[in-house]
Amino acid sequence: MSDPVDRALARAAGYLVSIQEPDGCWRDYHDRPVGPSDQWVTAYVALALSELPPSVHCGAPDAGADWLLRNHCWAEGWGYNAHTGVDADSTAHAVLLLAARDRRIPASCAVWLGERWHRDGGFATYPRADAWGIGHPCVTPVVWEALVAAGHHEFDERAKVYLQRTMRSDGRWNAYWWRGTAYATSAALRALARRNGVVPVRSSAPAADGAHGAHSAFEVACEIATMCFRAQAIDADHELLRSLLWRQRADGSWPGADNLRLTAPECHAPWEHACGSRYVDWCGTITTATCVRALNACLNARRSDGQSTAD
């Protein structure tokens, strides 16, 4: 394992495995008024680890999946934690994890996710009458992938149309629950690449908050994933890759940042006028898991191009 990306992946997986709770969950965002997240964070982190070889993740994704099944608080799915109610993003990540680990997906979860389709196009996060209950560009691609994983294809065409319609003129997507466009763009392109085989490009020019404006390892990782899904070459000397590897800490993690935005429910377009607080993953769970997925996508892109990962 002489490749720096391979080494970074192994160290990151080791960190995430080391901070997994004995019962199988992960917790982070301890400064939220509603308490830390365990259900969403567990689904997100375990899903990222599930994409790595078993020798690297040491069974941690299976322990996470089992924890989620034991802590299935609502028949409809999972939430940020056991006190916040079910939401589409947490449920979608949990469903994707269960599918990846060959666990049974509760039928009620797929039904509930399908009911979150909004008349404006796109999947909503919550069944509400305010802005939390409209279609969200950063949630829609994950829910779409989850429904496909659960064997439901009836939303395929509608999801593609929605993502095409909400793509900005620079080829990026706005995010309702995240700072900037990095996460929403990588999530949309991941879903389109997996379901469509091709991804749309409207402009080769980066957005103002694109690759060169990334302020955290989380955003850099999302930009790397975006390039991979658009089949843009990322060699060992690429600026973004070098930047991400340089930011990795000695324990294998990447530092968290205030990327998660709790948008006020009366705010319909936070990318125009942000309204709400931002929170830091102090343990670096979401950031490190996002970096794991990005570096793994980079390695997979190299392999598909027939490139060697050896130094």
N, C-alpha and C positions, 0 to 999 in steps of 0.2 A: 504494500500500500504506500507507494512513494509519491503518488500524485497529491499536491497540496489540497485539492478539492476533496479527495477521498479522506485525507487526514482530518480536514475540517469537519466533514460529515461525521466521522467516527467520534471525534471529540464532542461535537454538539449532541449526538445521540447519547453519549455517555453522561453528559450533563443532565439531559432531560430524564434519563432513566434514574439518575442519582437523586433527583428531587421528587420523583413520584412517591406519593404517600403509600404507606404499607397496605392500605385497602385498595389501591389501584388508581386513585384519582390524582389530578393535579389541581392546585389552587393558585390564583393570582388576583391582581387588582384589589389589594387589601384596603385601599383607601376609598372605595366606593361606599356611599351611605347605606346601600342595601347589603353590604358585606362583600367578601371576595367571591369570585366566580369559581365554581368547581365543575358543573355540568358542561358548560360551553367550553371552558378551557381544556377539560379532559378530552372532549370529543375532538377539538382542534389539534391538540398536541399528539394524541394517539393516532389520528389520521395521518399526520405528517410522518410519524415513525413507522407506520404500517407500510409505507412505500419503500422502506429500506430492507435489506436482507435480514433474516432472523438472527444471524450471528452478530448483527450490529444493534438491533433493538432489544434483544434478550427477552422477548415475550411481553414487553411493556404494553404494546397495543392491545393484546388479548386481555391483560389485566384491566386496562382502561375500559374496554368494551364490556367486560363482565361487571365492572363497577357501575357503568351506566345502566345496564339491565337491572341490577339490584336497586338502583336509585331512580327508577322510572316513576317519577312522582305523579305524572298525569298520563292518562291513556293516550292523549294526543301527541305526546312527545316530551321534549326536555327544554330547559330554559337556562338563563344565566346562572341561577342557583335554585335551590328548592323553595325560595320565597318569592321569586319574581314572576312566576307563571311561565307557561310554555311560549316559546317564540320560534319562528320559522328558521332562523339562521342556526341556532343551537341544535334544533331537531334535525335539520338537513345534514350538519356535520356528523351528528350521531348516527344517522342512517347510513351515510357514506362509510363510516367506520365499521358499523355492523356488517355491511355488505363486503367490505375489504377483509374482514376477519371471519367470514362465512358464518355469521350469527343470524338467527331469525329476525327479520324486521317486522315489528308489530304492524299489522294491516292498518290499524287506526292512525298510525303516524303518517302513512302515505295519503290516506284520505284527508287528514287535517291539512297537510301541506298543499294538496291540490285545491282545497277550499280557500287558500290564501291568494289565489289568482285574483287580481283586481281588475275592474272594468277599464282602468286606464292602461292596462297592459302591465305585466310584471307581477312578481310575487311580493306581498306585503309581509312585514315582520310580525305584526300582531293583528288580531281581529278587532280593530278599533275604528272609530269614525273620524279620528284626527289624522295628522300626518304620519303617525306610526302605522297606520292601516292602509297606506297607499303603496303602489309598486316601488320597490327600491332597487336601483341598479347594482348595488353591492351585495344584495341578498338573492336576487333573481337567479343568477347563474349557479349558485350553490344549491338552491332548492331544485332547480331544473336537473342538475346532475344527480341529486338524491332521488328524485322521482324516477329517473331512468334506472338507477341502481335498484330501485324497488320494483322494477318491471312496468312502470307506467310511462307510456310514450305519447299520451294524448296531448301533452303541452309542447311537444318538440317544435312544431312550426311556429306556434305563438311566441315561444321563448326566443327563437331566432329573430323573429320580426321585431320583438320588443328591444332586443339588444342592438339590432341594426338601427332602430329608430332613435335610441337614446345615446348612441355613439356620437361624441362631439366631432366637430369639424377637423380636429387634430388627431382623430383616431383613438381617443381615450374616453373613459367613462367617469362620471361624477359619483361620489360615494356619499351615502346618507349618514352612515355610522362611523366613518373614518376620515381622518385628516387627509386632504389632497385627493389625488386620483389614482395613486399607485396601486392600492389594494383592489379597487373595483375594476381597474383595467386588467390586471393579471387574472382576476377571477373570471371575468367575462371571456377573455381569450382562452383560458384553460377549458372552459365549457364548450366554446365554439370549436376549438381544435379537436377536442375529444368526440364531439357529436357531429361535426361538420367536415372535419379534415382540413379545412382552410379557414383562415381568419381574414376579416376585412381590414383594409388599410386605406385611409382617406388622405393621409398626409405623412410625409417622411420627416417633417419637422417636429421636434419634441415640444410638448406643452411647457408652459412656464414653470410648472411644478413637476416636470418630468425627471428624467434620469439625472440631469445636472443640478436639479434643485432638491434632490432627496436630502432630508435632514437627519435621517436615522437609518440604522441597519435594516429595520423593517421595510422602509421604502426602497432602499437599495436592492434588497432581496426581491421585492415585487417587480422592480424594473428589470432585473435579470430574468425572472420568470417570463415577463412580458416579451423580452427579446427572444427567448427560447420558443415560446408559442407562436411567434411570428417568423420563426426559422431564420433569425438573424444570428450570425456567427458570434460566439463568445470564446475567444481563445484564452490561453493562460495569462496573457499580458493585457487583457482588456481592463480598461480603467475601473469599471464597475466591479468586476470580479476581484481585482486587486484591493479595491477599497473595502469590500465586504470581508475578505480574508484578514485584512489588516485590523479590522474592528473587533475580531473575535477575541474574547478574553481568555485568560490562562485556564479557567475552569471549563472552557468549551462553549460557554454561552455568549450571546450578544446582548448588550445592554438594552433594556426596554426603553420606551419613549412614550410621549403623550399622543399616541396616534388614535386611540379609541375615543370616539366622540359620542357622548350621550346627548344627542340632538333634542332640543325642546320639542314636545309633541305638537306645538302650534306652528313649527317651522317646516315648510314644505321643500325648500331649496337651500340647504345650509351652505352649498358651494357659492351661492350668491351673497348670502349674509349669514355667517355662522352664528348660531344661537344654541348654546349649551356648553357643558364642561367637557374637558378632555382628561383622560386618565392614563396612567403609566402602568405597564406590566412590570412591576418592580422585580419580580423573579426572572424576567426575560423569557417567560414561557411562550407567549404568542410570537414575539420577535424571533426567538431561536427556532421555533417550529417553522416559521415562515422562511427563515434562512435555510433550514434543512430541505424544505420542498424546492426552493429555488436552486440550490446547489445540485440536488438530485436531478432536477429538470435539465440543468446544464450538462451533467454527465450523460444523461439519456440522449440529449441532442448530439453530443459528441459521438456516442456509440452508433446512433442512427446514421451519422455522416461517415462512419467507418474510421473515425479518428481514434488514435491510441490515447489512453489516459495516463500513460507512463511518462515520467520526466524524460 
